[in-house]
Every structure is written in C-alpha cells, then in structure tokens.
Amino acid sequence: MRSIMAALLLVFGISVCGESPRPDLTFFNNTDSLMCFYEYQSDPDVCLEVRPHGKTMFRGECSGRQPQPMTVVLTVADGRQELYKRTALCEEWKKSDTFIIEQRGDELVITDSLPETP
C-alpha cells in the first residue's frame, strides 16, 4: 500500500511541478524609445512597458493546450505605431524568446531569435 501511495505522489508531483507551457519573453531595448508589448493585438488603453536602455521580461499567456499559437506585438508607446507583429507556436517562443530593439538611423529595428520562415 505504501509503495502505491508513493508512486501516486511522485506522479502528482511531476505533473504539478512540470515545466510551464508559458514562454518567458525577454526584450533588450537599446534605444531611447519607450515601447509597449502586447499579446495578439495592440490596445491603446493598455501598455506593458518595455523601457528604454533596459531589459524587460514578460511571461506569455499560453495554456497547457498544445500546439497553441501566440502573437507578439510591439509598438512605440507615444503613438502606438505597430513596429513588430509575429505569430508562432508557444513551444517556438519558449525556445526563441529574446528580442533586440535597436535604432538604425531614423528607424527602430526589432529582431527576434525565431528561425526565419520560408
């Protein structure tokens, strides 16, 4: 009886403490511009700030259901101009979760670590 209880506790512990399906997204904003992060679509009333000259982290809202797509959107904070929008599966975001924001001349350039799509 004890061995059965121990086995059940082990299985329960692994399922509860297993890896989260939610990706941790990291933004390195190397510009003077305040940016806003959104999932799926921009919303002028809400801005999750990606501060200038800093590292900002957010956790994606993926559930345990796989495969599940998630869209990442970045805008300039003051004008809400959309600069970046890309959709990938949550598992792909978990593997490639880094964004670099740079100023190149008059242009803000955002690169991600996702593989290029054909």
C-alpha positions in Angstrom: 0.0 0.0 0.0 2.8 2.4 0.8 4.5 1.8 -2.5 1.3 2.6 -4.4 0.8 5.9 -2.4 4.5 6.8 -3.0 4.1 6.2 -6.7 0.9 8.3 -6.9 2.6 11.2 -5.0 5.5 11.0 -7.4 3.3 11.2 -10.5 1.3 14.0 -9.0 4.4 15.9 -8.1 5.9 15.6 -11.6 2.6 16.8 -13.2 2.2 19.8 -10.9 5.8 20.8 -10.9 6.5 20.1 -14.5 7.7 22.7 -17.0 5.3 25.6 -17.6 3.9 25.9 -21.2 4.2 29.7 -20.9 7.2 31.3 -22.6 9.4 33.8 -20.8 10.0 36.7 -23.3 13.0 39.0 -22.8 13.3 42.4 -24.5 16.6 44.3 -24.7 15.6 47.8 -25.7 18.8 49.5 -26.7 17.0 52.7 -27.8 15.8 56.0 -26.2 12.2 55.0 -27.1 9.6 53.6 -24.7 7.8 50.6 -26.3 4.7 48.7 -25.5 4.3 44.9 -25.5 1.0 43.2 -26.3 -0.1 39.6 -27.0 -2.2 39.1 -30.1 -3.2 42.8 -30.8 -2.3 46.3 -29.6 -4.7 48.1 -27.2 -4.4 51.9 -26.9 -5.7 51.7 -23.3 -3.1 49.2 -22.0 0.7 49.4 -22.3 3.0 46.8 -20.8 6.2 49.0 -20.9 9.5 48.0 -22.5 11.7 50.7 -21.0 14.5 52.4 -22.9 18.0 51.1 -22.4 17.0 48.2 -20.4 16.0 44.5 -20.1 12.3 43.8 -19.7 10.7 40.3 -19.2 7.2 39.1 -19.6 5.6 35.7 -19.4 3.4 34.7 -22.3 -0.2 33.6 -21.7 0.0 30.2 -23.2 -2.0 27.4 -21.6 -1.1 23.7 -21.5 -3.0 23.0 -24.7 -0.6 22.3 -27.5 0.0 23.4 -30.2 -1.1 26.9 -29.4 -0.2 30.0 -31.3 0.8 33.2 -29.7 1.3 36.6 -31.3 3.8 39.2 -30.0 3.2 42.8 -30.9 5.4 45.8 -30.1 4.5 49.4 -30.6 6.0 52.8 -29.9 4.5 54.0 -26.6 3.6 57.5 -27.6 2.0 57.0 -31.0 1.0 53.3 -30.7 2.6 52.8 -34.1 3.0 49.0 -34.6 6.6 48.1 -35.2 6.6 44.4 -34.8 4.0 41.6 -35.0 4.8 37.9 -35.3 2.9 34.7 -34.6 4.5 31.4 -33.6 3.6 28.4 -31.5 4.1 28.7 -27.8 6.8 26.0 -27.9 8.7 28.0 -30.5 8.5 31.1 -28.3 9.9 29.1 -25.4 12.9 28.1 -27.4 13.4 31.5 -29.0 12.4 34.1 -26.5 14.8 37.0 -27.0 14.1 40.4 -28.7 16.6 43.1 -29.5 15.4 46.6 -30.2 17.9 48.9 -31.9 17.9 52.4 -33.5 19.4 52.3 -37.0 19.3 55.9 -38.4 15.7 57.1 -38.2 14.4 53.5 -38.0 13.6 51.3 -35.0 14.6 47.7 -35.8 13.4 44.7 -33.8 15.0 41.3 -34.2 13.8 38.1 -32.6 15.5 34.7 -32.2 12.9 32.7 -34.0 14.0 30.8 -37.1 13.2 32.5 -40.4 10.0 31.3 -42.0 10.3 30.1 -45.6 
